[in-house]
């Protein structure tokens, strides 16, 4: 695994662009930080070698031709000095034949040298220096919705348009063109292939997971563009970070790497998170990067878009802001750009000596009496930390940080690196190449951040959290209220099952473990033969924005992102379930959130198949004699279905979705 998510493109056959995301996801209230690395894939050594081969080849051909020309001149001068005779006449004919053979030999040599020269010239072109002009980056976000479900007329801002953000075009490598699309549109939607990844962008168009022929839910990373030409799809711009110039003109020598660091201003805390698991709406954010390549006196433009994931802001006590669509789009200032210079090569040092603890307020070194007191204090702190983490709720790195803070004092050098800070160059841009990058930057980024808020949620007192609000603003709402991890499932006032979750709430990177205990005592005449458990996302549309008469009063339908089936045999009393939400650098589920148009929640769907309990539920007697009885299994079972839903709080994760 890489330490960061990296998107890679070929700008030209010999120039590679790597987009290194400092974090994935980006949180509301924080910066978007990205490094752009332009690498010439050629080699200076090969460039000089091929150049020398061309010079040698040209010199060899020139010398060969000069040598033959001088021989021909000598022979002609000898012929002029000789008298005419029959012998000299025959010699002239013989000489003509030799000259013809020599001309043929010269032509063959020239053709071979021409082919060889073209081959060397082609290889030389790969290693030649080139110039890049006007590199830029732009970030945008849009809200797309189906106007047959959500009324366009209810939006006060429905007439707002923003250039470049209201075009419904497919940008993904797995884009499926609608049948009515012509060759012109399909050609325009071609995207440069990814080198080290094969994911679909979720930047434009409504996307959803398809149901396969077997009836199972397809992978979350296989979105399909739905009705890309459908006039019912409407777009509202949400966010724009205007085009920011990475560089005006740079020259890349063979093997050279130029890295530029982009850092935006802080995102609003109430920004709406990315969301793409619905069939009627989507919220997508896009990073667009472009550059012009100057090659052979021709300017060839390149531009591409990649999705970026925005996660909601979460306060230290699990509060989130309500996002608003019906307002003017957010337009931030252009980002800051800093070129990162490569570190000078130094000798390799040990990990211990490479760690910088910054400036400390105190030290354990001192007079003997103070030294003993410090040692006792450090030992006591260590014991307290171990005892407080008996349930393993805290991360080991966090415990180490707390212990080091007691031992060395608080680190005053723990701020996030700014664009003019060389620490980013040393820690992120360089370490992105290796799979064992330093955790120093990650720890610094977690400190006093949304990630830190999320990672500390497991240590809060939940009963108190639901009662406390840090802000009187009604726009910020607590997310973890009346938490519980056990639910009783009843049918017709009779106990069916008990569901026990492994935790009162989950994060998007967590496995969802549960145990379903079937109650065979309360319902002795019924038998559960199969069970289906699914993780489903629900969006509950605000009635104010619904199309009149469209599904008014109807129950919302969920979109399943993971599903498991179980067969319950006669003695089955409980079922252990592990739900695995999709999680990869480019396929992430979104935690719960609320907007003025809709609210997004997660539910666990339970579907029981129930039959009447008899002596033989699944077998039919086929034959009987004095030696015994032969049974055949039933082809079908007559029974009924019972479905219910269990609410499950899922918040954004503090973990990074890194890269391959």
C-alpha positions as CSV (number, residue, x, y, z in Angstrom):
1,X,0.0,0.0,0.0
2,X,1.1,3.6,-0.6
3,X,1.0,6.1,2.1
4,X,-1.4,8.3,0.0
5,X,-3.9,8.0,-2.7
6,X,-2.1,8.7,-6.1
7,X,-3.9,9.2,-9.4
8,X,-1.6,8.7,-12.4
9,X,-1.9,9.8,-16.0
10,X,0.3,9.9,-19.1
11,X,0.3,13.5,-20.4
12,X,2.5,12.3,-23.3
13,X,4.2,9.0,-23.9
14,X,7.2,10.3,-22.0
15,X,5.6,12.5,-19.3
16,X,3.7,11.2,-16.4
17,X,1.5,13.2,-14.0
18,X,1.0,12.0,-10.5
19,X,-1.7,13.6,-8.3
20,X,-0.8,12.9,-4.7
21,X,-3.7,13.5,-2.3
22,X,-2.6,14.5,1.2
23,X,-5.7,12.9,2.7
24,X,-8.7,11.0,1.4
25,X,-11.3,12.0,2.4
26,X,-11.1,15.8,2.9
27,X,-13.2,17.2,5.8
28,X,-15.4,20.2,6.0
29,X,-13.7,23.0,7.8
30,X,-10.2,21.9,6.6
31,X,-7.9,22.5,3.6
32,X,-7.6,20.5,0.4
33,X,-3.9,19.8,0.0
34,X,-2.6,18.0,-3.1
35,X,0.8,17.6,-4.7
36,X,1.2,17.5,-8.5
37,X,4.3,15.6,-9.7
38,X,5.4,16.0,-13.3
39,X,8.0,13.3,-14.2
40,X,9.9,12.9,-17.5
41,X,10.1,9.2,-18.1
42,X,13.3,9.5,-20.2
43,X,16.9,9.1,-19.1
44,X,19.7,11.7,-19.4
45,X,22.2,8.8,-20.0
46,X,20.1,7.3,-22.7
47,X,19.5,10.7,-24.3
48,X,23.3,11.3,-24.6
49,X,23.9,7.7,-25.7
50,X,21.4,7.9,-28.6
51,X,22.6,11.3,-29.5
52,X,26.1,9.9,-29.7
53,X,24.9,6.9,-31.8
54,X,23.3,9.3,-34.3
55,X,26.5,11.3,-34.6
56,X,28.6,8.2,-35.0
57,X,26.2,6.8,-37.7
58,X,26.2,10.1,-39.7
59,X,30.0,10.2,-39.4
60,X,30.4,6.6,-40.6
61,X,28.1,7.2,-43.6
62,X,29.9,10.4,-44.5
63,X,33.3,8.8,-44.3
64,X,32.2,5.8,-46.4
65,X,30.8,8.1,-49.2
66,X,33.9,10.3,-49.2
67,X,36.1,7.2,-49.4
68,X,34.2,5.9,-52.4
69,X,34.2,9.3,-54.1
70,X,38.0,9.6,-53.8
71,X,38.5,6.1,-55.2
72,X,36.3,7.0,-58.2
73,X,38.3,10.2,-58.8
74,X,41.6,8.3,-58.8
75,X,40.4,5.8,-61.2
76,X,39.1,8.5,-63.6
77,X,42.4,10.3,-63.6
78,X,44.2,7.0,-64.4
79,X,41.9,6.3,-67.3
80,X,42.6,9.8,-68.8
81,X,46.4,9.1,-68.8
82,X,46.1,5.8,-70.7
83,X,46.0,5.4,-74.5
84,X,43.0,3.9,-76.2
85,X,43.1,0.2,-77.1
86,X,40.9,-2.8,-77.3
87,X,42.0,-3.8,-73.8
88,X,41.2,-0.4,-72.3
89,X,37.8,-0.5,-74.1
90,X,36.9,-3.9,-72.5
91,X,38.2,-2.5,-69.1
92,X,35.8,0.4,-69.5
93,X,32.8,-2.0,-69.8
94,X,34.0,-4.0,-66.8
95,X,34.4,-0.8,-64.8
96,X,30.9,0.3,-65.6
97,X,29.5,-3.1,-64.3
98,X,31.6,-2.6,-61.1
99,X,30.3,0.9,-60.6
100,X,26.7,-0.3,-61.0
101,X,27.3,-3.0,-58.4
102,X,28.9,-0.4,-56.1
103,X,25.9,1.9,-56.5
104,X,23.6,-0.9,-55.6
105,X,25.8,-1.7,-52.5
106,X,25.8,2.0,-51.6
107,X,22.0,2.2,-51.8
108,X,21.5,-0.8,-49.6
109,X,23.9,0.6,-47.1
110,X,22.1,4.0,-47.1
111,X,18.7,2.3,-46.7
112,X,19.9,0.2,-43.8
113,X,21.4,3.3,-42.2
114,X,18.2,5.2,-42.8
115,X,16.1,2.6,-41.0
116,X,18.6,2.4,-38.2
117,X,18.6,6.2,-38.0
118,X,14.8,6.4,-37.8
119,X,14.8,3.8,-35.0
120,X,17.4,5.7,-33.0
121,X,15.6,9.0,-33.7
122,X,12.4,7.6,-32.4
123,X,14.1,6.4,-29.2
124,X,15.8,9.7,-29.0
125,X,12.5,11.6,-29.1
126,X,11.3,9.7,-26.0
127,X,14.3,11.0,-24.1
128,X,14.3,14.6,-25.4
129,X,13.6,17.5,-23.1
130,X,10.3,19.2,-23.5
131,X,8.4,22.3,-22.2
132,X,5.1,22.4,-20.3
133,X,3.0,25.6,-20.5
134,X,0.2,27.0,-18.3
135,X,-0.4,24.2,-15.8
136,X,-3.6,24.8,-13.8
137,X,-5.9,23.1,-11.2
138,X,-9.5,23.8,-10.5
139,X,-12.0,22.2,-8.0
140,X,-15.7,22.2,-8.4
141,X,-18.8,20.5,-6.9
142,X,-22.3,19.9,-8.2
143,X,-25.6,18.6,-6.8
144,X,-27.6,16.6,-9.4
145,X,-31.2,15.4,-8.9
146,X,-34.1,14.0,-10.8
147,X,-36.6,16.7,-11.4
148,X,-39.4,14.1,-11.6
149,X,-38.8,13.4,-7.9
150,X,-37.5,16.7,-6.6
151,X,-39.3,19.8,-7.8
152,X,-37.0,22.2,-9.6
153,X,-39.5,25.1,-9.0
154,X,-39.1,24.8,-5.3
155,X,-35.5,26.0,-5.4
156,X,-35.0,29.7,-5.2
157,X,-31.6,29.4,-6.9
158,X,-32.8,27.1,-9.7
159,X,-31.7,29.6,-12.4
160,X,-28.0,29.8,-11.2
161,X,-25.5,28.5,-13.8
162,X,-21.8,28.3,-13.5
163,X,-19.6,27.8,-16.6
164,X,-18.1,24.3,-16.6
165,X,-20.2,22.9,-13.8
166,X,-23.5,22.3,-15.6
167,X,-22.3,19.9,-18.3
168,X,-23.6,16.4,-18.0
169,X,-20.7,14.5,-19.6
170,X,-19.2,11.1,-18.6
171,X,-15.6,11.3,-17.5
172,X,-15.0,7.8,-16.2
173,X,-13.1,5.0,-17.8
174,X,-16.0,2.6,-17.1
175,X,-18.5,5.1,-18.6
176,X,-21.5,3.4,-20.2
177,X,-23.0,5.6,-23.0
178,X,-26.7,5.9,-23.3
179,X,-28.2,4.3,-26.4
180,X,-29.2,7.6,-27.8
181,X,-25.7,9.0,-27.6
182,X,-24.1,9.5,-31.0
183,X,-20.5,8.8,-32.0
184,X,-19.7,12.5,-31.5
185,X,-20.7,12.5,-27.8
186,X,-19.1,9.1,-27.2
187,X,-15.9,10.3,-28.7
188,X,-15.9,13.5,-26.6
189,X,-16.3,11.4,-23.5
190,X,-13.2,9.4,-24.0
191,X,-10.9,9.8,-21.0
192,X,-7.2,9.2,-20.8
193,X,-6.7,5.8,-19.3
194,X,-5.4,5.5,-15.7
195,X,-2.0,3.8,-15.4
196,X,-2.2,2.4,-11.9
197,X,-5.9,2.4,-11.2
198,X,-9.1,1.6,-13.0
199,X,-11.9,3.4,-11.3
200,X,-14.9,5.3,-12.6
201,X,-15.3,9.0,-11.8
202,X,-18.4,9.9,-10.0
203,X,-18.2,13.5,-11.1
204,X,-21.1,14.0,-13.4
205,X,-24.3,12.1,-13.9
206,X,-26.5,10.2,-11.6
207,X,-24.7,7.0,-10.6
208,X,-25.9,3.8,-9.0
209,X,-24.9,0.3,-8.3
210,X,-26.4,-2.2,-10.7
211,X,-28.1,-5.5,-9.7
212,X,-26.4,-8.5,-11.3
213,X,-28.1,-11.3,-13.1
214,X,-27.8,-13.5,-9.9
215,X,-29.7,-10.9,-7.9
216,X,-26.8,-9.8,-5.8
217,X,-25.7,-6.2,-5.4
218,X,-22.7,-5.4,-7.6
219,X,-19.6,-3.8,-6.2
220,X,-19.9,-0.3,-5.0
221,X,-17.1,0.7,-7.3
222,X,-19.1,-0.2,-10.5
223,X,-21.3,2.8,-11.0
224,X,-23.3,3.2,-14.2
225,X,-24.3,6.5,-15.7
226,X,-28.1,6.6,-15.6
227,X,-29.9,8.5,-18.3
228,X,-27.1,10.8,-19.2
229,X,-29.2,12.5,-21.8
230,X,-32.3,12.6,-19.7
231,X,-33.7,16.1,-19.6
232,X,-35.2,15.4,-16.2
233,X,-31.7,15.6,-14.6
234,X,-31.0,19.0,-13.1
235,X,-27.7,20.4,-11.8
236,X,-27.0,22.9,-9.0
237,X,-23.5,24.2,-8.6
238,X,-22.2,23.9,-5.0
239,X,-18.6,24.8,-4.9
240,X,-15.9,26.4,-7.0
241,X,-12.2,26.9,-6.3
242,X,-11.2,28.9,-9.4
243,X,-8.4,27.9,-11.7
244,X,-5.1,28.3,-9.9
245,X,-1.9,28.5,-12.0
246,X,0.5,25.8,-11.0
247,X,3.2,27.2,-13.3
248,X,3.5,29.4,-16.4
249,X,6.2,27.5,-18.2
250,X,8.7,24.8,-17.1
251,X,11.2,22.7,-18.9
252,X,11.6,19.0,-18.1
253,X,15.0,17.4,-18.7
254,X,15.1,13.6,-19.2
255,X,14.5,11.9,-15.8
256,X,13.7,15.2,-14.1
257,X,10.8,15.5,-11.6
258,X,9.0,18.8,-10.8
259,X,6.6,18.8,-7.9
260,X,4.0,21.6,-7.1
261,X,2.0,21.7,-3.9
262,X,-1.6,23.1,-3.9
263,X,-3.4,24.1,-0.8
264,X,-6.9,25.6,-0.8
265,X,-8.4,27.9,1.8
266,X,-10.5,26.0,4.5
267,X,-13.7,24.5,3.3
268,X,-16.9,25.7,5.0
269,X,-17.9,23.5,7.9
270,X,-21.4,23.1,6.5
271,X,-20.3,21.9,3.1
272,X,-22.3,18.9,1.9
273,X,-20.4,15.6,1.7
274,X,-19.9,13.5,-1.4
275,X,-22.8,11.1,-2.0
276,X,-23.3,8.8,-5.0
277,X,-25.2,5.7,-3.9
278,X,-28.6,7.0,-4.9
279,X,-30.6,6.6,-8.1
280,X,-32.3,10.0,-7.9
281,X,-29.6,12.4,-6.7
282,X,-25.8,12.7,-6.3
283,X,-23.3,15.1,-4.8
284,X,-19.9,15.1,-6.5
285,X,-16.7,17.0,-6.3
286,X,-14.1,17.1,-9.1
287,X,-10.5,18.0,-9.3
288,X,-9.5,19.2,-12.8
289,X,-5.9,19.6,-13.9
290,X,-4.7,20.8,-17.2
291,X,-1.4,21.6,-19.0
292,X,-0.2,22.4,-22.5
293,X,2.7,20.5,-23.9
294,X,5.1,22.2,-26.3
295,X,6.5,19.6,-28.6
296,X,8.1,20.1,-32.0
297,X,6.8,23.6,-32.1
298,X,3.3,22.3,-31.6
299,X,1.1,23.0,-28.5
300,X,-0.9,19.9,-27.4
301,X,-3.4,20.5,-24.6
302,X,-4.1,18.0,-21.9
303,X,-6.8,18.1,-19.2
304,X,-8.4,15.5,-17.0
305,X,-10.7,15.2,-14.1
306,X,-10.5,13.0,-11.0
307,X,-13.1,12.6,-8.2
308,X,-12.3,13.9,-4.7
309,X,-14.2,12.9,-1.7
310,X,-15.5,15.4,0.8
311,X,-16.6,14.2,4.3
312,X,-18.7,16.2,6.7
313,X,-17.3,18.2,9.6
314,X,-17.8,16.4,12.9
315,X,-17.4,18.2,16.2
316,X,-15.7,16.7,19.3
317,X,-19.1,15.6,20.6
318,X,-20.3,14.1,17.3
319,X,-22.3,17.1,16.0
320,X,-22.7,17.9,12.3
321,X,-23.9,20.9,10.4
322,X,-27.0,20.9,8.2
323,X,-26.0,21.6,4.6
324,X,-28.0,23.8,2.3
325,X,-28.4,23.5,-1.4
326,X,-30.9,26.3,-2.0
327,X,-28.4,29.1,-1.7
328,X,-25.7,30.7,-3.9
329,X,-22.8,28.4,-4.6
330,X,-19.7,28.7,-2.5
331,X,-16.8,30.4,-4.4
332,X,-13.5,30.3,-2.5
333,X,-10.3,32.1,-3.2
334,X,-7.8,30.5,-5.6
335,X,-5.4,28.1,-3.8
336,X,-1.8,28.7,-2.8
337,X,0.9,27.1,-4.9
338,X,4.5,26.2,-3.9
339,X,7.1,24.3,-5.9
340,X,8.6,21.6,-3.7
341,X,12.4,21.3,-4.3
342,X,13.8,17.8,-3.9
343,X,15.8,17.0,-0.8
344,X,19.6,16.9,-1.2
345,X,20.8,13.3,-1.0
346,X,22.1,12.5,2.5
347,X,23.3,9.4,4.2
348,X,20.6,7.0,5.5
349,X,19.9,7.5,9.2
350,X,18.1,5.3,11.7
351,X,14.4,5.8,12.4
352,X,15.0,6.8,15.9
353,X,17.5,9.6,15.0
354,X,15.2,10.8,12.1
355,X,12.3,11.6,14.5
356,X,12.1,15.2,15.4
357,X,10.4,15.9,18.7
358,X,10.4,19.7,18.2
359,X,10.8,22.1,21.1
360,X,9.9,20.7,24.5
361,X,9.0,22.6,27.5
362,X,10.8,20.3,29.9
363,X,13.2,17.4,30.2
364,X,13.6,14.5,32.5
365,X,17.3,15.4,32.9
366,X,17.9,17.4,36.0
367,X,19.1,17.2,39.6
368,X,18.9,13.7,41.2
369,X,15.8,14.5,43.4
370,X,13.9,16.0,40.4
371,X,15.0,13.2,38.2
372,X,13.5,10.6,40.6
373,X,10.2,12.5,40.8
374,X,10.1,12.7,37.0
375,X,10.7,9.0,36.6
376,X,8.0,8.2,39.1
377,X,5.6,10.5,37.3
378,X,6.3,8.9,34.0
379,X,5.8,5.4,35.4
380,X,2.6,6.4,37.0
381,X,1.3,7.9,33.7
382,X,2.2,4.8,31.8
383,X,0.3,2.6,34.3
384,X,-2.7,4.9,34.1
385,X,-2.8,4.8,30.3
386,X,-2.6,1.0,30.3
387,X,-5.3,0.7,32.8
388,X,-7.6,3.2,31.0
389,X,-7.3,1.2,27.8
390,X,-8.3,-2.2,29.1
391,X,-11.1,-2.4,26.5
392,X,-8.7,-1.4,23.7
393,X,-10.7,1.6,22.6
394,X,-7.7,3.9,22.1
395,X,-5.2,3.7,19.2
396,X,-1.7,2.6,20.2
397,X,-0.2,5.6,18.4
398,X,-2.4,7.9,20.5
399,X,-1.3,6.3,23.7
400,X,2.4,6.7,22.7
401,X,1.8,10.4,21.9
402,X,0.2,11.0,25.3
403,X,3.0,9.2,27.1
404,X,5.6,11.2,25.2
405,X,3.8,14.4,26.0
406,X,4.1,13.6,29.7
407,X,7.8,12.6,29.4
408,X,9.0,15.4,27.1
409,X,6.3,18.1,27.4
410,X,3.9,19.3,24.8
411,X,5.3,19.5,21.3
412,X,5.2,23.1,20.2
413,X,6.1,22.2,16.6
414,X,2.9,20.3,15.7
415,X,1.1,22.7,13.3
416,X,0.1,21.6,9.8
417,X,2.7,22.4,7.2
418,X,1.9,25.5,5.1
419,X,2.7,25.8,1.3
420,X,5.9,27.5,2.1
421,X,6.9,24.9,4.7
422,X,9.6,22.4,3.5
423,X,8.3,19.7,5.9
424,X,5.6,18.8,3.4
425,X,8.3,18.2,0.8
426,X,10.3,16.0,3.2
427,X,7.4,14.0,4.6
428,X,4.6,13.7,2.0
429,X,5.9,14.3,-1.5
430,X,9.0,12.2,-1.0
431,X,7.5,9.5,1.1
432,X,4.6,8.9,-1.3
433,X,6.9,6.7,-3.3
434,X,7.4,4.2,-0.6
435,X,5.0,1.9,1.3
436,X,6.5,2.7,4.7
437,X,6.1,6.4,4.9
438,X,6.7,8.2,8.1
439,X,3.7,8.6,10.4
440,X,4.9,12.0,11.7
441,X,2.9,13.9,9.2
442,X,-0.2,11.8,9.8
443,X,-0.1,12.4,13.5
444,X,0.5,16.1,13.0
445,X,-2.5,16.2,10.7
446,X,-4.7,14.4,13.2
447,X,-3.9,16.8,16.0
448,X,-6.6,19.3,16.6
449,X,-8.5,18.2,13.5
450,X,-11.8,16.6,12.5
451,X,-9.9,13.2,12.4
452,X,-8.9,13.7,16.0
453,X,-12.5,14.5,16.9
454,X,-13.7,11.3,15.3
455,X,-11.0,9.1,16.7
456,X,-11.9,10.3,20.2
457,X,-15.6,9.7,19.9
458,X,-15.3,6.1,21.3
459,X,-14.0,7.4,24.6
460,X,-17.0,9.8,25.3
461,X,-19.8,9.3,27.7
462,X,-22.7,8.7,25.4
463,X,-25.4,9.5,27.9
464,X,-23.9,13.0,28.4
465,X,-23.2,13.6,24.7
466,X,-26.9,13.4,23.7
467,X,-27.7,16.2,26.2
468,X,-24.8,18.6,25.5
469,X,-24.6,21.1,22.6
470,X,-21.5,23.2,22.2
471,X,-23.4,25.7,20.0
472,X,-26.9,27.2,20.3
473,X,-27.0,27.3,16.5
474,X,-29.9,25.1,15.4
475,X,-28.0,24.4,12.2
476,X,-25.7,22.0,14.0
477,X,-27.2,18.7,15.3
478,X,-26.0,15.8,17.4
479,X,-25.6,12.6,15.5
480,X,-25.3,10.1,18.4
481,X,-28.5,10.3,20.4
482,X,-30.1,7.4,22.4
483,X,-27.5,5.0,21.3
484,X,-28.1,1.3,21.8
485,X,-26.5,-1.9,20.4
486,X,-29.4,-4.4,21.1
487,X,-32.8,-4.6,19.4
488,X,-35.8,-6.9,19.9
489,X,-37.6,-8.0,16.8
490,X,-41.3,-8.8,17.2
491,X,-43.9,-10.0,14.8
492,X,-47.6,-9.8,15.7
493,X,-46.5,-9.1,19.3
494,X,-44.5,-12.3,19.3
495,X,-40.8,-12.4,19.8
496,X,-39.0,-13.3,16.6
497,X,-35.3,-12.5,17.2
498,X,-32.9,-10.4,19.1
499,X,-30.2,-8.4,17.2
500,X,-27.0,-7.6,19.1
501,X,-24.5,-5.2,17.4
502,X,-20.8,-5.1,18.3
503,X,-20.9,-1.3,18.9
504,X,-23.5,1.4,19.4
505,X,-22.3,3.2,16.3
506,X,-19.8,2.6,13.4
507,X,-17.5,4.4,11.1
508,X,-17.3,4.0,7.3
509,X,-14.2,1.9,7.6
510,X,-15.5,-0.5,10.3
511,X,-16.8,-4.0,9.8
512,X,-20.3,-4.3,11.1
513,X,-20.5,-7.3,13.3
514,X,-23.8,-8.6,14.8
515,X,-25.4,-11.7,16.2
516,X,-29.1,-12.5,15.4
517,X,-30.6,-14.9,18.0
518,X,-33.7,-16.7,16.7
519,X,-36.5,-17.1,19.3
520,X,-37.9,-20.6,18.9
521,X,-39.6,-20.7,22.3
522,X,-42.1,-17.9,21.8
523,X,-43.0,-19.0,18.3
524,X,-43.0,-22.9,18.5
525,X,-45.2,-23.4,15.5
526,X,-43.0,-21.3,13.1
527,X,-39.6,-22.0,11.7
528,X,-37.1,-19.5,10.2
529,X,-35.6,-21.2,7.1
530,X,-33.5,-18.4,5.7
531,X,-32.3,-14.9,6.5
532,X,-31.1,-12.1,4.4
533,X,-29.2,-9.2,6.0
534,X,-28.4,-6.1,4.0
535,X,-26.8,-2.7,4.6
536,X,-28.9,-0.1,2.9
537,X,-28.7,3.7,2.5
538,X,-31.9,5.8,2.7
539,X,-32.5,9.3,1.5
540,X,-35.6,10.9,3.0
541,X,-36.6,13.8,0.8
542,X,-38.0,16.9,2.5
543,X,-41.8,17.1,1.6
544,X,-41.2,20.8,0.8
545,X,-39.0,19.9,-2.2
546,X,-41.0,16.9,-3.4
547,X,-42.9,16.9,-6.7
548,X,-46.6,17.1,-5.8
549,X,-48.3,13.8,-5.9
550,X,-45.0,12.0,-6.5
551,X,-44.6,9.4,-3.7
552,X,-46.3,11.5,-1.1
553,X,-46.7,9.5,2.0
554,X,-45.0,6.4,0.6
555,X,-42.2,4.7,2.5
556,X,-38.7,5.5,1.2
557,X,-36.8,2.7,-0.5
558,X,-33.2,1.8,0.4
559,X,-30.3,1.2,-1.9
560,X,-28.4,-1.9,-0.8
561,X,-24.6,-1.6,-0.9
562,X,-23.9,-5.0,0.8
563,X,-26.0,-8.1,1.2
564,X,-25.6,-11.6,2.8
565,X,-27.9,-14.6,2.7
566,X,-28.1,-17.4,5.3
567,X,-29.9,-20.8,5.4
568,X,-31.2,-21.7,8.8
569,X,-31.3,-25.5,9.4
570,X,-33.4,-27.2,12.1
571,X,-31.1,-26.7,15.1
572,X,-30.0,-23.1,14.1
573,X,-30.5,-20.9,17.1
574,X,-28.3,-17.9,16.1
575,X,-26.6,-16.4,13.1
576,X,-23.3,-14.4,13.2
577,X,-23.1,-11.7,10.5
578,X,-20.2,-9.6,9.3
579,X,-21.2,-6.8,6.9
580,X,-18.3,-5.3,4.9
581,X,-19.0,-1.9,3.5
582,X,-17.1,-1.2,0.3
583,X,-13.9,0.8,1.1
584,X,-11.1,1.6,-1.3
585,X,-9.3,4.8,-2.3
586,X,-12.1,5.6,-4.9
587,X,-15.1,3.7,-3.5
588,X,-16.3,4.8,-0.2
589,X,-19.7,4.9,1.5
590,X,-20.8,8.2,3.0
591,X,-21.7,8.6,6.6
592,X,-25.1,10.0,7.7
593,X,-25.8,13.6,7.1
594,X,-28.7,16.1,6.7
595,X,-29.4,18.8,4.2
596,X,-32.3,21.2,3.6
597,X,-33.5,19.0,0.7
598,X,-33.0,15.4,2.0
599,X,-31.6,13.4,4.9
600,X,-29.3,10.5,4.5
601,X,-29.5,7.5,7.0
602,X,-28.2,4.0,7.2
603,X,-30.3,0.9,8.0
604,X,-29.7,-2.8,8.4
605,X,-32.4,-4.7,6.5
606,X,-33.6,-8.1,7.9
607,X,-35.7,-10.4,5.8
608,X,-36.9,-13.6,7.4
609,X,-38.4,-16.5,5.5
610,X,-40.9,-18.3,7.8
611,X,-42.7,-21.6,7.3
612,X,-45.0,-23.6,9.5
613,X,-43.1,-26.0,11.8
614,X,-44.0,-29.6,11.1
615,X,-42.3,-33.0,11.6
616,X,-40.6,-32.6,8.2
617,X,-40.2,-29.1,7.0
618,X,-37.9,-29.6,4.1
619,X,-38.4,-33.3,3.2
620,X,-41.2,-35.3,1.5
621,X,-41.6,-39.1,2.0
622,X,-40.9,-40.7,-1.4
623,X,-40.9,-44.4,-0.6
624,X,-41.3,-46.8,2.4
625,X,-40.9,-50.5,2.9
626,X,-40.0,-52.9,5.6
627,X,-36.3,-51.9,5.2
628,X,-36.8,-48.2,5.7
629,X,-38.1,-44.9,4.3
630,X,-36.7,-42.8,1.4
631,X,-37.1,-39.0,1.6
632,X,-36.7,-36.4,-1.2
633,X,-36.1,-32.7,-0.4
634,X,-38.9,-30.3,-1.3
635,X,-38.4,-28.2,-4.4
636,X,-40.3,-25.3,-2.9
637,X,-41.3,-24.2,0.6
638,X,-44.6,-22.5,1.3
639,X,-44.3,-19.8,3.8
640,X,-44.2,-16.0,4.3
641,X,-41.7,-13.2,4.4
642,X,-41.2,-10.9,7.3
643,X,-39.0,-7.8,6.8
644,X,-37.9,-5.1,9.2
645,X,-35.1,-2.5,9.5
646,X,-32.7,-1.6,12.3
647,X,-31.3,1.9,12.4
648,X,-27.5,2.1,12.5
649,X,-25.5,5.3,13.0
650,X,-22.5,5.5,10.6
651,X,-20.2,8.4,10.7
652,X,-17.2,9.4,8.6
653,X,-14.0,7.6,9.4
654,X,-10.8,9.1,10.8
655,X,-8.8,6.7,8.7
656,X,-7.2,7.6,5.4
657,X,-8.2,5.7,2.2
658,X,-4.7,5.5,0.9
659,X,-3.6,4.0,-2.4
660,X,-2.2,0.9,-4.1
